[in-house]
Amino acid sequence: MAQAVVTGATSGIGRGVAQALHNAGHQVVVLGRNPQALAELQALGMQARLVDLADVAGLDAALDGLAPDILVNNAGVMPPLGNFCDADFADIDHAITVNLRSVLALTHALAPGMRARGHGHIFFTGSTAGHAPFANLAVYSATKAAIGGFAQALRLDLAPHGVRVTEIVAGRVETGLYNALLPAEARAAMYAGNAAVQPADVAAMLLAVLALPQSVDVARFDILPTHQGVATGSVKKEA
């Protein structure tokens, strides 16, 4: 039974992935900030650890005793939407800390063990926003572009040691990412008419990648709604 660590596991993609890994028989350790959601996952048989990834200094205690075979770096935040020139630097700093710095710290803490053991798989939840321009998302795009570059370079560092690395390039996924940024009506319109991938879809792809032979590494996979015709988010219009 493999041990899997999933960050941002209390909702959205993280929760879907944690549930799928648990159902597949893995020992799942979930990290998150929501005590109630963590308790729910623990009741299902997962090991839950309360951690705020914005507090990078507190990561060591949260990771104590862990030696995962699978690491899913999923946690992330969306800073307020708007022109970069008008952004509050506190929001910029928070996004960089959670979306990038904590990911580097977590991976730096756990990847050496995988390298020493000669096996493991590290996943990163990226975004199409890291590979194509989006207005009003400059900081978020910067953090996700950094994740994409880091994931691909890390794969080259770890491949000789039998550790696989995969970047998940997600298009529009129905999660709570915009809960604090957009009104309910706007969020409903975003996800109406099967216009979004579901967290369970991402989890199914992750399990499929994990199931491939150890000799095969999927460097990245793009998962988009069928009607999201291009990476920049345009929806194909029917004639």
N, C-alpha and C positions, 0 to 999 in steps of 0.2 A: 504494500500500500504506500503510494507516494504521498509526501507531505506537500501541501500547496499553501502559499501565503497570498492572500488577495487584499489589496488596499482599496479604500473607497467601496467597501463591500456592503454597506448598509442600504444602498439603493441603486437603481439603474443597472448599468452594465456590470458593475462589480457584484451586485447581489445576484444577477442572473448567472454570472460565471461561477460564483461561489456555490450556488445551488447545483449547477450542472456538474461541477467537480465532485461535490459531495455525493450526488446521485450516482456518479461513476465509480464510487468506492474510494476516493482519495480522502486522506486526513486533511481537512481544510481549516486553516487558521485565518480568521477574518479580522481585519483592522479597520477601524472607523471611529467616527466622532459621536454617533447617535446611540446612547445607552439602551434605549428601548429596542431599536432595531437589532443591536448586537445581542440583546437578550433573546430575541426571537430566533436569531440564527443559532445561538447556543442551544436553545431548546430543541432545535432540529438535529443536534449532534455535532455542530462545529465548535471549534475553540475560538472564543472571541476575546479580543484585546482592544481596550479603549485607548485611542491615540489620536492626537491632533497633529497632522503632518506639517502644519505650519510651525510647530515647535520641533525643529530638526534636532535640537539638542536632547530631546526626550526619546529619540528613536531607539537608542541602545537598550533601554529598559523594556521597551515594547517588544524587542526582538530577542530578548534573553532566552537562550535554550533552543532557538529555532535553527533547523538545518534543512531547509526546504529543497525538494527536487523541482518544484515549479514555483515561480514567482510571477505574479500578475500585478504589474505596476499600473493601476487603473485610476487611482484617485486624482481628481483635478477640479479646478474651479474656473468659472467664467467671470472675468472682471466686468464691471459695468460697460454696456455697449455705448460707443460714442467715438468722436474724433480724438485721436491720440493727443492732440495739443491741449485738449480740455481734461485729460485724465488726472485724477488725484494720484500722486506718486505712492501713497500708501496702498492703493489698489494694485498698482503696477508691481510693487514689491511683494505683496501677498500672492499674486498670481505666479510670479517667478519662484517664490519659495515653495509653494505647494506643487505647481506643475512641473518644476524642473529640479530645484535644489534638493527637495526631499526625495525625489526619484533617484538622483545621483547618490545621495547618502544611503538610501535603502539598498540600492544595487551594490554599492561599494561594501556594505556590511555583509551581504549574503552571497554575492557572486564568487568570492574567493573560495568558499566552502564547496560550491559546485565544481569549480575548477580543480580543486584538490581531489574530489571524489570521482572526477572524470565523467560526470553526466549532470544533466539539468536542463531546464527550459525556462527562459525569461521572456515574458510578454510585456509589451508597452502599449497602452491605449493611446494612440495618436489621433489624428484628425485630418480630414481633407483640408482644413484650415492651415495645416502645416505644410501643405504642398501646393496651394493655390491662393491667390489673394482674395480677401473678403473685406469690404469696407466696414469700419467701426469695430474691427476685431484685431487691431494691430498687435496688441500685447499678447492676446491669446494665441494668435498665429505664430508669433515669435517663439513662445514657449513650446508649441507643438512642432514647429520646424526644428527646434533644438532637440526635442525628443527623437524625431525621425533621424537626424544626423547621428545622435548618440547611439541609437539602437543599431544602426547599420555598421558603425565603426566597432561597437562592442561585439557584434557578431564575429567580426574578423579577429578580434582579440581572443575570443573564447572558442571558436571553431576547432582549433588544433587540440583543445582539451575535452572535446566531446560535449560541450555545452551549446545548446541551440538558442537563438534569439529571434523573436518575431515581433514586428511592429504591426499593430492593428490600425489600419487607416479607415476610420469610421466616417461615413457621411452622416446624414441626419438620422439620429437614433432617438427614440422616444424615452427620454429620461427627465430627471428633475433639474437639469443643468440650467434651465432658464427660469426656474420658479421664482427667483427673487428679482429677475430682470424684466420680465414681460407679464402683462396681465393674463388672466386665465383665458380670455377670449382669443388673444393672439396666439397663445400656446396651443389651444384647441385647433385653430386654423392651420398651424404648422403641421400638425399630426393627422389632420383629417384625410379620409380617403386613402388609407394605406400609404401615406406619403413619408413614412418613416420606418426604418429598421427597428425591430424590437430587441431588447437586451438578450432574450433567449436565442435570437438568430446569431448574435455575436458569440454567445456561449457555445452554440453548436459548431460554429466554425473553429473556435479555439480547440474544442475537443477533437475535431477532425484533424487539425494540425498536430496535436499531441499524439494522435494515434499513428501517424506516419512512422516508418522505420527510422531508427536513430541515425541512419546514414543520410536522411533527407531533412533539410532545414528550409522552411518557408520564411524567407527574409522579411516579407511583409505581405499582408493581404488587405485589399480594399473591399469594404462591404458597404454598399449604397442601396437606397431604395431604387426599385426598378425604374421609376420615372425621374430619378435624379440623373439626368442624362450626362451632365458634365460635373467635374469636381467642384466648380464654383457655385453649385447649388441650384442652378436653373432647372425648372421642372418642364419636361417636355409637354407641349400643348398638342392635344389631339385636333385634327382637322375637322 
